[in-house]
Amino acid sequence: MKERILPFSDPDTANYDCPLCHSASPPYASDNRRNYFQCSECALVFADPKSWPSPEKERSEYELHENDASDPGYRKFLSRVINPLKETLSPDAKGLDFGCGPGPALSLMMEESGWAMALYDPFFHPNEAALNERYDFITATEVIEHIHQPDIWLPKLWGMVKPGGTLALMTKLVIDQEAFSRWHYKNDPTHVCFYSKDTFQILADQWGAKLSFEAQDVIFLHKPTQG
């Protein structure tokens, strides 16, 4: 059943600044859960910050996820990132699985193929030392839509990628307002920021990255090799 776009529940809500680029972000949509805004510069869509879950609520939601590394269906899902990523890597490349969750299946699959992996997750693997290293590749699968401070974390992740390396992301993409109105992805209360191809192109231009869309919902940002 299509979920129609409703009038804003708070007609006096002022524009928010975008959590990614800090530009003005007028109202975009509303449903019976939350209001949403879209940045006028980078096109990021985000839920009303007043609705963002607390860390305790986030963790309780994540603990309900069943991402089993032995599940063939889940492995097939992750292979959309892993298979094209492998083609870019040297045998001695080292990666970081950022936001790996309680069961880091992607890192296990990469290690099975011979690549060394570090883990970081603020709730389940809070290894701060891993954030002080640089990597040949960083993966963040179904992660960035949860991040409350993309203005801090996305540049940080990019800075941790070595020259010639890759930041490999998986997140579902905003298409347009009509599609957004019936989009199940926005109904998860821990999903607070929603990206589009335009958003990633703007980031790529800012960072001097080569952008590629490798598969459905899979985005690679490649860092140029430097001397």
ABEGO torsion letter per residue (X at the ends): XBBBBBBBABAABBBBBBAAAGBBBBBABBBAABBBBBBAAAGBBBBBAAABBBAAAAAAAAAABBBBAABAAAAAAAAAAAAAAAAABBAABBBBBBGAEABBAAAAAAAAAGBBBBBBBAAABBBAAAAABBBABBBBBGAAAABABAAAAAAAAAAABBBGBBBBBBBBBBABAAAAAABAAAABAABABBBBAAAAAAAAAAAGBBBBBABBGBBBBBBBBBX
